[in-house]
Amino acid sequence: MIVPLADTTIYEMEIRGEFPRRYYLTPRCVVWDLGEVETWLRQRRKDSEAGRIRKAPSPDVRLRKTRPMKKR
C-alpha cells in the first residue's frame, strides 16, 4: 500500500537489487522492513528530482486508429 507498484514489478526489482528484499513472517506471509522501504522512497525521490530516473515516453496520439467524438 505504501509503494503503488504491481507485485510482479516489486518482485522483479528485488531480483535486480533495486528494491529492499522481503522476508517471511510465516510460510505464506511476506513483509518488508518499513525503514528500508522509506529509505528507498527518499532515494527514489532524490534520483527523480536529479533526473536520474527515466520517464516513460508519452504516447503518440497521431498513431491512434480512432479519435473520441466531440459532443455537439
MITOR-460934 format. One line per 3 residues: number of its first residue (from 1); for each residue x, y, z of N, C-alpha, C. Coordinates in Angstrom, 3 decimals. Each point is the difference from the previous one (the first is absolute). Layout:
residues N
NUM = X/Y/Z/X/Y/Z/X/Y/Z; ... $
//
This chain:
residues 72
1 = 0.826/-1.194/0.000/-0.826/1.194/0.000/0.873/1.261/0.000; 1.201/-0.101/0.512/0.879/1.160/0.030/0.612/0.242/-1.373; 0.338/-1.082/-0.696/0.617/0.102/-1.317/-1.019/-0.472/-1.023 $
4 = -0.513/0.910/-0.840/-1.064/-0.363/-0.934/0.516/-0.683/-1.268; 0.700/-1.097/0.166/0.490/-0.783/-1.125/-0.631/-1.386/0.055; -0.088/-0.635/-1.148/-0.537/-1.359/-0.060/0.948/-0.962/0.714 $
7 = -0.555/-1.081/0.523/0.808/-1.004/0.699/1.135/-0.514/-0.882; -0.290/-0.254/-1.273/1.040/-0.518/-0.889/1.098/1.031/-0.231; -0.359/1.272/-0.069/1.003/1.050/-0.174/0.920/0.057/1.214 $
10 = -0.580/-0.054/1.191/0.809/0.010/1.229/0.896/-1.228/0.032; -0.542/-1.152/-0.346/0.787/-1.235/0.003/1.186/0.120/-0.961; -0.250/0.482/-1.216/1.071/0.146/-0.986/1.046/1.008/0.469 $
13 = -0.445/1.081/0.648/0.944/0.984/0.523/0.833/-0.597/1.133; -0.604/-0.845/0.822/0.742/-0.675/1.067/1.090/-0.883/-0.585; -0.341/-0.751/-1.038/0.958/-0.902/-0.638/1.188/0.799/-0.546 $
16 = -0.269/1.176/-0.577/1.063/0.846/-0.559/0.734/0.804/1.071; -0.452/-0.079/1.249/0.635/0.740/1.078/-0.404/1.462/0.049; -1.142/0.339/-0.594/-0.472/1.379/-0.059/-1.072/0.317/1.025 $
19 = -0.356/-0.963/0.820/-1.044/0.178/1.015/0.407/-0.826/1.210; -0.323/0.447/1.213/0.353/-0.788/1.197/-0.549/-1.425/-0.078; 0.765/-0.928/0.542/-0.405/-1.405/-0.018/-1.115/-0.266/1.005 $
22 = -0.894/-0.872/-0.378/-1.086/-0.432/0.896/0.510/-1.095/0.913; -0.710/-0.215/1.069/0.283/-1.148/0.846/-1.324/-0.584/0.463; 0.049/-1.255/0.417/-1.207/-0.745/0.355/-0.277/0.056/1.496 $
25 = -1.233/0.391/0.327/-0.467/-0.104/1.380/-0.505/-1.412/0.258; -0.724/-0.517/-0.984/-0.507/-1.368/0.030/0.224/-0.563/-1.402; -0.266/-1.266/-0.221/0.197/-0.554/-1.341/-0.804/0.706/-1.107 $
28 = -1.083/0.672/0.364/-0.842/0.657/-1.007/-0.043/1.517/0.120; 0.737/0.579/0.918/-0.081/1.440/0.239/1.382/0.637/-0.140; 0.129/0.871/-1.024/1.261/0.708/-0.185/-0.169/1.461/0.386 $
31 = 1.073/0.597/0.497/-0.018/1.400/0.408/1.331/0.646/-0.374; 0.019/1.315/0.055/1.212/0.768/-0.228/0.248/0.849/1.237; 1.249/0.312/0.245/0.356/0.866/1.110/-0.432/1.427/-0.352 $
34 = -0.840/0.601/0.820/-0.545/1.330/-0.279/1.111/1.031/-0.153; 1.008/-0.058/0.851/1.109/0.947/-0.084/0.741/-0.104/-1.327; 0.207/-1.236/-0.482/0.669/-0.195/-1.289/-0.840/0.549/-1.145 $
37 = -1.310/-0.226/0.054/-0.885/0.494/-1.058/-0.050/1.529/0.029; -0.074/0.602/1.165/-0.022/1.467/0.084/1.311/0.593/-0.502; 1.125/-0.635/0.313/1.295/0.454/-0.517/0.031/-0.110/-1.516 $
40 = -0.515/-1.104/-0.538/-0.071/-0.207/-1.446/-0.846/1.096/-0.653; -1.147/0.326/0.618/-0.869/1.042/-0.548/0.700/1.359/0.001; 0.694/0.332/1.072/0.734/1.274/0.052/1.062/0.066/-1.087 $
43 = 0.713/-1.120/-0.216/1.033/-0.029/-1.031/-0.607/0.120/-1.389; -1.132/-0.659/-0.224/-0.668/0.097/-1.306/-0.449/1.436/-0.262; -0.448/0.683/1.028/-0.405/1.396/-0.156/1.203/0.856/-0.403 $
46 = 1.118/-0.192/0.681/1.217/0.747/-0.344/0.430/-0.299/-1.431; -0.017/-1.286/-0.381/0.388/-0.381/-1.352/-0.940/0.590/-1.046; -1.283/0.035/0.314/-0.985/0.570/-0.916/0.227/1.492/-0.178 $
49 = 0.216/0.702/1.112/0.219/1.448/-0.070/1.298/0.336/-0.728; 0.977/-0.901/0.063/1.281/0.224/-0.669/-0.025/-0.465/-1.458; -1.130/-0.570/-0.446/-0.126/-0.448/-1.382/0.689/-1.323/-0.289 $
52 = 0.289/-0.795/1.033/0.672/-1.282/-0.201/-0.962/-1.156/-0.251; -1.300/0.257/0.061/-0.991/-1.044/-0.273/-0.670/0.336/-1.326; 0.059/-0.967/-0.924/-0.613/0.206/-1.306/-1.513/0.044/0.127 $
55 = -0.609/0.884/-0.757/-1.459/0.071/-0.052/-0.478/-0.746/-1.234; -1.168/-0.592/0.112/-0.584/-0.685/-1.150/-0.375/1.038/-1.047; 0.193/-0.323/-1.275/-0.353/0.969/-1.039/-1.512/0.192/-0.072 $
58 = -0.412/1.180/-0.401/-1.423/0.274/-0.187/-0.470/-0.727/-1.253; -1.236/-0.466/-0.002/-0.488/-0.695/-1.198/-0.141/0.967/-1.165; 0.251/-0.496/-1.191/-0.157/0.806/-1.216/-1.466/-0.073/-0.424 $
61 = -0.733/1.069/0.248/-1.447/-0.013/-0.286/-0.279/-0.083/-1.491; 0.984/0.310/-0.832/-0.213/-0.086/-1.459/-0.113/-1.444/-0.455; 0.412/-0.951/0.831/-0.063/-1.408/-0.373/-1.318/-0.652/0.391 $
64 = -0.899/0.750/0.639/-1.304/-0.547/0.377/-0.791/-0.369/-1.239; -0.741/-1.074/0.106/-0.840/-0.423/-1.121/-1.347/0.706/0.024; -0.465/0.381/1.193/-1.257/0.733/0.099/0.221/1.184/0.920 $
67 = -0.820/0.999/-0.152/0.075/1.174/0.847/-1.356/0.159/0.700; 0.015/0.497/1.229/-1.272/0.200/0.701/-0.865/1.017/-0.755; -1.286/-0.236/0.019/-0.936/0.922/-0.655/-0.275/1.184/0.914 $
70 = -0.075/1.180/-0.577/-0.362/1.177/0.775/-1.504/0.045/0.176; -0.433/0.426/1.179/-1.428/0.148/0.239/-0.485/1.252/-0.687; -1.193/-0.069/-0.570/-0.564/1.159/-0.693/-1.098/0.630/0.799 $
//
